[in-house]
Amino acid sequence: MSATAFPVEALAPIEARPDKDAFSITDLCAEFAVTPRALRFYEDEGLISPERRGTQRIYSHRDRARLAWILRGKRVGFSLAEIKEMIDLYDIGDGRRVQRQVTLERCLDRIALLENQKRDIDAAIAELQQFVELIKSRDVQ
């Protein structure tokens, strides 16, 4: 299936920003609807690494792209450790081959897990609906 078959939200693209050399914490918080505390936490976890000018954090295009990866990964249920492993693979210098392979494997594993959870949830809902119907039918008698 081609990427164009997916809704834009699934790809979580970020627009290129050639008009800016760097981003402030306020810029990224507004763009990604996150708090300054969240950005500082991701920095503490080694997921992003803004430049420091005194007490001011200056975020690069790389930090911005990594933040998009982090938020996408969180939305689909990856742990921060898994996200860090996947985005750090960008830097190994192989044209992103390993990063793509690891990310693909992790995504397929996550899909399988979610499909199993969905089946379990659907079965639980069906059982509860049957139980509700049983209770209702006994109330009528």
N, C-alpha and C positions, 0 to 999 in steps of 0.2 A: 504494500500500500504506500502510495507516495505521501510526502509530508503535506501536500496541499489537501489531502483528504481529511486531515485532522483539523479540529477547530483551533484557532489561533491560541486560545487559552492553554491548550495542551502543550504547545511548543514553548510557551512563555518567552517569546522573543523580546529583546530589548532593542530599542532604536539606537542606532549609532549616534553619537553626539560629537561630531567633529568640531562643533562650535565651542567646546569646552576642553581645556587641558586637564582639569581636575574638578573634583566635586567636594562640597562640604558635607558635614554630617546632616545639615538641614536639607540639602539637595537630595541626598539618598533617602532620608526619612520620608520626605514628601513624595518622591517618585515611587517608592516601594511600600509605602504605608507601614513602616516599621518605626519603632521608637529608638531614640539615641541609646538607650540601655541595651536594646537588642544588638545594635551595631557594635557596641563596646564588648558585649558578650562574645559575638562572633570573632572579634579581634583577640580577646583573651583565649579563645579556643584554637587560635591559629588558622582560622578560615579566611580571614582577610587581614591585610597588613598595611594600613594607611601610613603615609609619611607623617611625621610629627613636626610641627613648627611651633615650638613652645608648647602650649597646652592644646593647640588647634590640631585636629586631625584632617589631613588632606587625602582624599580617596582618588585613586587612579581609575582609568577605564578598566583595568584588570580587576580591581576591587569591585567595581560596579558589576562586571560580568560574573564574578564569583558570587556576589550577593544574589543575583538572579538565579544562579544554580542552587544556592543554599535554600532559597525560598521555594523553588520548584521541588527540590528534594524533600523538604519538610512537608509540603502539601501532599505528596504521594506516600509519605510514611517512612522515608529513610531516616536513619539515625544521623546525628551530626558526624559521628565517626565514619559512617559509610559515605556521607557527602564529602567529607574532607578527603578520604581516600580517592574518590572519583575525580574531584577537581584538581587534586595535587598531581594526578597522572598527566595533566596537560603539560606539565613542565619537563617531562622526561625526554622530549626532543625527538619523538618518532612520528611526527605529523599527526599526533592524536590517535594513532592506531590502537594502542593499548587502552587508552582512555575510553574510546568508543566500544571496544570489546568488553571491557569490564562493566561499563555502564549498561550495555545491552544485556549482559548476563544478569546483572542486578535487577534491571527492569523486568526481565522475563520471570525471574524468581519472585519478584514482588507481585506481578500480575497473577501468578499461580497462587500465591498466598491469599491475595484479595479475592480471587475466584472461589477458593475453598471457604473463606470466611463468608462470602456472599451466599454460598449454598447452605452453610450452617445457619445463617440468619434467616434465609427463606424457609428452611425446615422448621426453625423455631417459631416463626410467624404462622406458618400453616398449622402447627400443633396448637398454638395458642388460639387461633381462629376456631379450630375444631372444639377446643375446650370451652370457648365462649359460647359457641352454638349449643353445646351439650348443656351448659348452665342455663342458657335462655330457654331451651326446650323443657327443662325440668321446672322452671318458674311458671310456665304456661299451664302445666298440669295441675 
